[in-house]
């Protein structure tokens, strides 16, 4: 049918409908996966399987966000079928990353008990690598995080399924599904194990670049598991302390060069680990504020520090905008956006600054158009409109902004 967009562009609202996945674009992507699948083998094939399942999960998430129940059912069936077919392949049967995604898919579709069964099965068959196995750590972390999100308060968290999962991980023994209680003595042992494991990781020196990548991922999973464990068994301050200690260690300039080979040593040279740890830290603070009374300042400060360092991290910007909605003073956020856009070439600060103002404009219009009998106020909010246009103008003049189709389309969309 001539032109058709491939994939989707969910940042634009077209009348009342989100622009979703086009049929032709969707067919094209599925064909690409099918063709590539026949060409790959071994590790590449399992990486492709993971990408494919992640893509299916993204569509499920899109249906959830748009609150389309019918579409979600259909999409859920398709995605589950694909996941099961991928797991049937002999190479993938023991691939924990795929099991993890399949369990997550079941969880997103609301089949919590089925998801738990999948998680438990994967953990039971995963062996006894404990904290030394990166895939096992990653699987346990996701399982525990999802379980924690079901908690309504931190009271009684000590006996929760999440604590059981994290305790079992530290024990390095065969996994036993949750039976409703966690022994205090096991919790104490697990805490010691986590503490030693983290110390070992922060002081070790990886040999090659490849090792460094896997070590950085493993460190992030370990910090995530340990801090979540502390959060549930001790409290938020204990969890924040672990993030602070890890960040301090990762920021410290490591032994820069090795005399003989001139190679870099030490996990300290790995900025990706620090960024991932920062995201975990801010997410935990956000969650804690949702289920209990906690000041906003620690989260605000953590996000500001992180965004100055990682101006292109979308997850951190989303959190920042989310907490700014609660504050009635826009000037602080505007000053912050301004300082970040001056100090970086990345486009994310511009896009999120524009989004923040658009949210504010929508809010102002909703308040002004509040139903007052027959009379509707129609005073346009020109101040915000002019500000948004000015932001767009500055953004499209920046080096990266000139070449960003999304930015131009958002600008045109706004002017219309």
ABEGO torsion letter per residue (X at the ends): XEBBBBEBBAABBBEABBBBBBAAAAAAAAAAAAAAAAABBEAAAAAAAAAAAAAAAAAAAAAAAAGBAAAAAAAAAAAAAAAAAAAABAAAAABAAAAAAAAAAAAAAGBAAAAAAAAAAAAAAAEAAEAABAAAAAAAAAAAAAAAAABABABGAAABAAAAAAAAAAAGBBBBBBAGBBBAAAAAAAAAAAAAAAAAAAABBBABAAAAAAAAAAAAAAAAAAAAAAAAAAEAAAAAAAAAAAAAAAABBBBABBAAAGBBBEAAABAAAAAAAAAAAAAAAAAAAAABBBBAAAAAAAAAAAAAABAABAAAAAAAAAAAAABABAAAAAAAAAAAAAABABAAAAAAAAAAAAAAAAAAAAAAABBBEABBBABBBAAAAAAAAAAAAAAAABAAAAABAAAAAAAAAAAX
